[in-house]
Amino acid sequence: MTAKMLLHWSPRSPYVRKVMIVAHEVGLSDRIDTVRTVVAAATPNVELMKENPQSRLPTLRLADGSALYDSRVICEYLDTLHNGDKLFPASGSERLVALRRHALGDGMLDTMLAWRGEQLRPAANQSIKHMQAWKLKTNVSVDALEEKEVDTLAASRFSIGHIAVGVALGYIDFRFPELDWRKGHPRLTKWYETFAARPSVKANEPKDEP
Ligand SMILES: N[C@@H](CCC(=O)N[C@@H](CS)C(=O)NCC(=O)O)C(=O)O
């Protein structure tokens, strides 16, 4: 029997969700145990910092006790552990496009997490200018997906780029539903329906704990 890995996990982290979807897609879910680990930008988790000095989720503890982070590294590592269709294309423009979409999806998450963190601060401490900038970046990213990416995204082999973009759109639904991102983006809406219907995606819906 192959030794198990341990994933520092949260049901609301979109980066963790990306890793869980990858694990499901490549048939590795059974090899990963999860442990609920609490992190907060202003309260570093001292225990977690022994494995990841940045105190961030996801962090994956391998069977030999060593740790891997961040989500990009973990996803690429998991993709080396199976012999099926690869989520990270090996080379050429297919790889570059998948990595660019991965960067766009993660960039959207970075922006929205900063935005949400700001929203949770006392109103008097919030920077309106930053929040306007984060909103603009998020909206322009959705426009770019509709105008420049979605047709080839829909036509290309499922990859880490699809997962990152889908997780970012799912995070808008989770934390910023008022953006109503589907409005004016019919092709992206249609593609997202196919993404959201995948068993790997349905098995890892984001949620707040009770
Ligand atoms: N680039 C990292 C970002 C991870 C990240 O920021 N995760 C959040 C949880 S959603 C976190 O750990 N925040 C705690 C902190 O910033 O201290 C990745 O892809 O894994």
Ligand as a Chemical Component Dictionary entry (heavy atoms), coordinates in Angstrom:
data_LIG
# 
_chem_comp.id                   LIG 
_chem_comp.type                 NON-POLYMER 
_chem_comp.pdbx_formal_charge   0 
_chem_comp.three_letter_code    LIG 
# 
loop_
_chem_comp_atom.comp_id 
_chem_comp_atom.atom_id 
_chem_comp_atom.alt_atom_id 
_chem_comp_atom.type_symbol 
_chem_comp_atom.charge 
_chem_comp_atom.model_Cartn_x 
_chem_comp_atom.model_Cartn_y 
_chem_comp_atom.model_Cartn_z 
_chem_comp_atom.pdbx_ordinal 
LIG N1  N1  N 0 -0.089 31.439 -3.902 1  
LIG C1  C1  C 0 -0.626 30.637 -2.821 2  
LIG C2  C2  C 0 -1.705 31.424 -2.087 3  
LIG C3  C3  C 0 -2.215 30.643 -0.872 4  
LIG C4  C4  C 0 -3.022 31.516 0.064  5  
LIG O1  O1  O 0 -2.862 32.757 0.143  6  
LIG N2  N2  N 0 -3.913 30.857 0.812  7  
LIG C5  C5  C 0 -4.684 31.554 1.809  8  
LIG C6  C6  C 0 -5.937 30.748 2.163  9  
LIG S1  S1  S 0 -7.131 30.852 0.871  10 
LIG C7  C7  C 0 -3.882 31.654 3.083  11 
LIG O2  O2  O 0 -3.237 30.694 3.444  12 
LIG N3  N3  N 0 -3.939 32.786 3.783  13 
LIG C8  C8  C 0 -3.266 32.961 5.028  14 
LIG C9  C9  C 0 -2.234 34.032 5.017  15 
LIG O3  O3  O 0 -2.133 34.771 4.004  16 
LIG O4  O4  O 0 -1.509 34.164 6.010  17 
LIG C10 C10 C 0 -1.125 29.303 -3.367 18 
LIG O5  O5  O 0 -1.387 29.229 -4.574 19 
LIG O6  O6  O 0 -1.199 28.323 -2.631 20 
# 
loop_
_chem_comp_bond.comp_id 
_chem_comp_bond.atom_id_1 
_chem_comp_bond.atom_id_2 
_chem_comp_bond.value_order 
_chem_comp_bond.pdbx_ordinal 
LIG N1  C1  SING 1  
LIG C1  C2  SING 2  
LIG C1  C10 SING 3  
LIG C2  C3  SING 4  
LIG C3  C4  SING 5  
LIG C4  O1  DOUB 6  
LIG C4  N2  SING 7  
LIG N2  C5  SING 8  
LIG C5  C6  SING 9  
LIG C5  C7  SING 10 
LIG C6  S1  SING 11 
LIG C7  O2  DOUB 12 
LIG C7  N3  SING 13 
LIG N3  C8  SING 14 
LIG C8  C9  SING 15 
LIG C9  O3  DOUB 16 
LIG C9  O4  SING 17 
LIG C10 O5  DOUB 18 
LIG C10 O6  SING 19 
# 
